[in-house]
Amino acid sequence: MEMEFLGGALAGFAFLFLIGFIVVAILFILNLQKTIAACSKENQAMPPSNVWLILIPLFNIYWQFHVVFKIRDSLTKEYNSRELSLDEVNSSYQVGLWMCITSCLSIIPIINLFSWIAYLILYIMYWVKTASMRGKLA
């Protein structure tokens, strides 16, 4: 009886963790979409809705890099057109690039134990940086 309860509790916890993971991923992708959308149409390096392609398994390994590059390109054009300093765009691009690299490192045994910690930190940093830059464009 105790094992059944423990199994059910673990399954419930795993389900809640999965739901939380999905919600966080959706909020992150919305942030990226809004960041590109904050740029004028002529400065958008890709349609904002294309960031959702990150949700396609395996393809997302490539697409996460593509999105980081296109956000950098969009923000660079927008910041140049508004005569703003590109320092924040460049530093956010570096964080985004390392976020993607640590994500890819997660498939390597042993290294993945450390890369997930780095990935999580960089994920949060990139989210904050892109939201901050979007705020400056509003």
N, C-alpha and C positions, 0 to 999 in steps of 0.2 A: 504494500500500500504506500509506504514511504517513497519507494522508487518511482511509482507512478506520479506522485505529487511533484517530486523533484524533476522528473522528465517534463511534466506539464509546465512547471514554472520556468524551466530552461527554454522550452519552446515559446512560451509567452514573452520571455525576455528577448529572445532572438527576433521574434516578430516585431516587437516594439523598437528594437535597435534598427531593423530593416526599414520600418516606416520612418523613423527619425533620419536615417541616412538618405532616404529618397526625398524627404522634405528639405533637408539641407542642400542636396544637389540641385533641386528645382530652384530654391532661393538663390543659389550661387549662379546658376545659368541665367535666371532673370536679371541678376545684377549685371552680368556680362552683356546681355541683350540691351538693357537700358543704357549701358555705357556707350555702346556703338550708336544707339538711337539718339543719344544726346548730342552727337556730332551732326552737323548739317549734312544734308543728302549728298552734296558734292564731295564731302570729305570722308564719307563712309567707304571703307575699303571692302566691305561685304555687307549684304543685307543683314540687319540685326537678327532676324529669325533663324539664320543659318547656324547660330551658336547651339541650337537644340540638337544638331547632328552629333554633338558630343555623347548623346545617349545611346548611340549605335555601338554595340559591343565590337571590339577589335578595331573597327574603323576609328574609334575615339582615340586610339594610341597616336595616330597621325593627326586627327582633327584638333586635338587639344593644342598642339603646336601651332597649327594653322590659325586657330582662334586668337592665340596670344600674339602672333605676328600681325594679324589683321586689326586687332585692337590697338597695337602699337602704331600701325600705319594710320589708322583713323584718327587717333588722338594726336599724332604728330602733325597731320594736316590741319586738324582743328586748332591746335595750340598755335601753329604757325600763322594761321589766318587771323587769330585773335591776338597775335603778338605776345603770347605767354611763354614763359620759360619751359624748356623741354626737360629740365632736370627730373621732374617727377615722372614724366612719361618714360624716360630712359631707365630710371630705377625700378619702376613698376614692371617694365619689360624684362629686366634681369630677374626679378622675383618670379614672374610668370614662367620664364624659360626654365629656371631651376625647379619650379614646381612640376613642370612637365617631365623634366629629366628624372627627378626623384620618383615620380609616378612610374616611369618605365623601369627604373631600378628595382621596383617592387617584385618583379618576376624572378629575380636572382636569389636563390636560397642564401640564407645567412645575412646577406646584405639587406634583404627586405625587412629584417627586424629593425634596422636603423633608418632605412629610407622612408618608412611610413611615418616615423616621428618627424623627420625633416619635411616630408610632404605635407603633413597636417599643419605644421607651422607656416610653411610657405603658402599653402592654400588660404589660410586666414589672412596672412599679410597681403596676398594678391587681391583678395576680396575687399579688404579695407582700402587698399590703394586705388583700385578701380572705382569704388564707390566715392572716394574722396575726389578723384579727378572729375567724375561725373557731376559731383556737387559744384565744382568750380565752373562747369559749363552751363549750369542752369540759370 
